[in-house]
Amino acid sequence: MTTPGDALAARWRRLDARVQEVRAGVDSADPHQCPDAVAGALDALYDLWEFWTTSAQLTSRGADDRVRGESGGELTAALVHARGGKSHEAVEFGDFTDTYSDSYFSHYGYWRWQAHSDPKSRFAERDAWYAAHVAHQEVLPVLETALTWLRQQPELH
């Protein structure tokens, strides 16, 4: 039988591994490597988010209340929302742009989060958080911010 500690460790291990894949993917102009890595990272992020909300005994609304006003928490909730778009609306995240970025890559252009919103009014707040913290930003720094925020949550230790 898996203990809660083992389940938590597995979720951290998977998220860390998927973010490592994104680190490799952002330095590649291959049209599939980064989006595939981002898809895996969003799935792993969602699994850890669900573990957190369950451990903290939070409903979806309660999670929003808890993260509201914290840029890292809002960003993380926005990525969980984006993962829903990936799963339910067949959105592929990771947009390659032909502009300069703040980071150096071995190719011209960079991978960024594209704009995303859900037409359902119940997601308006998370849409706003996505627009404010995620959309048009480089892929990797956004994921690293989410990792940092999650590592600060006492329920995930």
C-alpha positions as CSV (number, residue, x, y, z in Angstrom):
1,M,0.0,0.0,0.0
2,T,1.3,3.4,-0.9
3,T,1.7,5.9,1.9
4,P,0.7,9.6,1.5
5,G,4.5,10.4,1.8
6,D,5.3,8.0,-1.0
7,A,2.5,9.4,-3.2
8,L,3.7,13.0,-2.5
9,A,7.3,12.0,-3.3
10,A,6.2,10.4,-6.6
11,R,4.3,13.5,-7.6
12,W,7.3,15.7,-6.9
13,R,9.6,13.4,-8.8
14,R,7.4,13.4,-11.8
15,L,6.9,17.1,-11.9
16,D,10.7,17.7,-11.5
17,A,11.4,15.2,-14.3
18,R,8.8,16.9,-16.6
19,V,10.2,20.3,-15.9
20,Q,13.7,19.0,-16.8
21,E,12.2,17.9,-20.1
22,V,10.9,21.4,-20.7
23,R,14.4,22.8,-19.9
24,A,15.7,20.6,-22.7
25,G,12.8,21.5,-25.0
26,V,13.1,25.2,-24.8
27,D,16.6,25.1,-26.2
28,S,15.3,23.2,-29.3
29,A,13.7,24.5,-32.4
30,D,12.1,21.0,-32.9
31,P,8.4,21.7,-33.4
32,H,7.4,18.9,-31.0
33,Q,9.9,18.6,-28.2
34,C,8.9,21.7,-26.2
35,P,5.1,21.4,-26.6
36,D,5.3,17.7,-25.7
37,A,7.3,18.4,-22.6
38,V,4.9,21.2,-21.6
39,A,2.0,18.8,-21.9
40,G,3.7,16.4,-19.6
41,A,4.6,19.2,-17.1
42,L,1.0,20.4,-17.0
43,D,-0.2,16.9,-16.3
44,A,2.3,16.5,-13.5
45,L,1.6,19.9,-12.1
46,Y,-2.1,19.1,-12.1
47,D,-1.5,15.9,-10.1
48,L,0.5,17.8,-7.5
49,W,-2.1,20.5,-7.3
50,E,-4.8,17.9,-6.7
51,F,-2.7,16.4,-4.0
52,W,-2.3,19.8,-2.4
53,T,-6.0,20.7,-2.5
54,T,-6.9,17.4,-1.0
55,S,-4.3,17.6,1.7
56,A,-5.4,21.2,2.5
57,Q,-9.1,20.2,2.3
58,L,-9.8,22.8,-0.3
59,T,-12.6,22.9,-2.9
60,S,-11.8,24.6,-6.2
61,R,-13.2,27.8,-4.9
62,G,-11.3,27.4,-1.6
63,A,-8.1,27.0,-3.6
64,D,-8.8,30.1,-5.5
65,D,-9.4,32.0,-2.3
66,R,-6.1,30.7,-0.9
67,V,-4.0,31.8,-3.9
68,R,-5.8,35.0,-4.7
69,G,-3.4,38.0,-4.2
70,E,-0.2,35.8,-4.4
71,S,1.3,36.1,-7.9
72,G,2.9,32.7,-7.7
73,G,-0.3,31.1,-6.5
74,E,-2.4,32.8,-9.1
75,L,0.2,31.7,-11.8
76,T,0.0,28.1,-10.6
77,A,-3.8,28.1,-10.6
78,A,-3.7,29.6,-14.1
79,L,-1.5,26.7,-15.3
80,V,-3.8,24.2,-13.7
81,H,-6.6,25.9,-15.6
82,A,-4.5,25.7,-18.8
83,R,-4.1,22.0,-18.2
84,G,-7.9,21.8,-18.4
85,G,-7.8,23.5,-21.8
86,K,-5.2,20.9,-22.9
87,S,-7.4,18.0,-21.8
88,H,-10.9,19.3,-22.6
89,E,-10.4,21.7,-25.5
90,A,-7.4,20.0,-27.2
91,V,-5.2,23.1,-26.8
92,E,-1.5,22.5,-27.4
93,F,0.6,24.8,-25.3
94,G,4.0,26.1,-26.3
95,D,4.2,28.7,-29.1
96,F,7.4,29.3,-31.0
97,T,7.9,32.9,-31.8
98,D,10.5,34.5,-34.0
99,T,11.5,37.2,-31.7
100,Y,14.3,37.8,-29.1
101,S,13.8,36.7,-25.5
102,D,15.4,37.5,-22.2
103,S,17.1,34.1,-22.3
104,Y,19.9,32.9,-24.6
105,F,19.1,29.9,-26.8
106,S,21.1,28.1,-29.5
107,H,18.4,29.1,-32.0
108,Y,16.6,32.3,-33.0
109,G,13.2,32.6,-31.4
110,Y,11.8,31.2,-28.2
111,W,9.0,29.1,-26.7
112,R,6.2,31.0,-24.9
113,W,2.8,30.5,-23.5
114,Q,0.1,31.6,-26.0
115,A,-3.1,33.4,-25.0
116,H,-5.8,31.1,-23.6
117,S,-9.2,31.6,-22.1
118,D,-12.3,29.5,-21.5
119,P,-15.7,30.8,-22.5
120,K,-17.3,29.5,-19.3
121,S,-17.9,32.4,-16.9
122,R,-17.0,30.2,-13.9
123,F,-13.4,30.4,-15.1
124,A,-13.2,34.2,-15.6
125,E,-10.9,34.7,-12.6
126,R,-8.4,32.0,-13.7
127,D,-8.6,33.4,-17.2
128,A,-7.6,36.7,-15.8
129,W,-4.7,35.2,-13.9
130,Y,-3.5,33.4,-17.0
131,A,-3.6,36.6,-18.9
132,A,-1.7,38.5,-16.2
133,H,0.9,35.9,-15.2
134,V,1.3,33.4,-18.0
135,A,0.3,34.5,-21.5
136,H,3.1,35.5,-23.8
137,Q,5.8,34.7,-21.2
138,E,8.7,32.4,-21.8
139,V,7.6,28.8,-21.0
140,L,10.3,27.8,-18.5
141,P,10.4,30.7,-16.1
142,V,6.6,30.4,-15.6
143,L,6.9,26.7,-14.7
144,E,9.8,27.5,-12.4
145,T,7.7,30.1,-10.6
146,A,4.9,27.5,-10.1
147,L,7.4,25.0,-8.7
148,T,8.7,27.6,-6.3
149,W,5.2,28.4,-5.1
150,L,4.3,24.8,-4.7
151,R,7.5,24.1,-2.7
152,Q,6.4,26.8,-0.2
153,Q,3.1,25.1,0.6
154,P,3.3,23.3,4.0
155,E,0.9,20.6,2.9
156,L,3.4,19.5,0.2
157,H,6.2,18.7,2.7
